[in-house]
Amino acid sequence: EVQLVESGGGLVQPGGSLRLSCAASGFTFTNYVVNWVRQAPGKGLEWVSQIPRHTRAMYYAESVKGRFTVSEDSAKNSVYLQMDSLRAEDTAVYYCAREDCSGGSCHGFDVWGQGTLVTVSS
Amino acid sequence: QSVLTQPPSASGTPGQRVTISCSGSSSNIGRNTVNWYQVLPGTAPKLLIHSNDQRPSGVPDRFSGSKSGTSASLAISGLQSEDEADYYCATWDSSLNNWMFGGGTKLTVL
């Protein structure tokens, strides 16, 4: 079964750090683009970061640039989101999502994890 | 405030057809394809439409998408109670190198 499972969420104080993990099963991560998307309580979806396949550079939303770092471990078929200097406004459910970009075009975020809640509060 | 503009709410009665709009600019919708996601309460988003008008397997043909210029639309025909959810449009912004989501539209089935 094709599946993504996030872990690593929890309660952290402002200024603290947290590392989220996203483990894939049923497919090989390196064949797909991987994105992180978050949803704050009562708010809409917000894209956070992407590991593209056509370039070595990672992409980040302006709101997290310089504080969050995305990485992957192909041997573990996993992607990570290192979150530093956390702020109250980073409180959200964080999802990883697979993006199929085969055949020269991309076809949306077709597989999503169940999400992991990050709460930044003192 | 989102770069992509959606109406905050929409409604319809069972069996009706409703449309949800998504307005962007030349750097996002004007240059790239649009995807639509459905978010049911307490669940992860689900891909409804990709590449402007393509339905993934398993998505009922009651859902359709279109794009013209810097705007896109999602249409739901034969409205059902289980369609009550939040709907988001999304597209790549070539100027920002970012994915952009619309603010979301809450659909109520009366």
Interface residues (C-beta under 8 A of the other chain):
Chain A: N35 V37 Q39 G44 L45 E46 W47 Q50 Y59 A61 E62 Y95 A97 S105 C106 H107 G108 F109 D110 W112 G113 Q114 G115
Chain B: S2 T33 N35 Y37 V39 A44 P45 K46 L47 I49 H50 S51 Q54 P56 D86 Y88 A90 L96 N97 N98 W99 M100 F101 G102 G103 G104
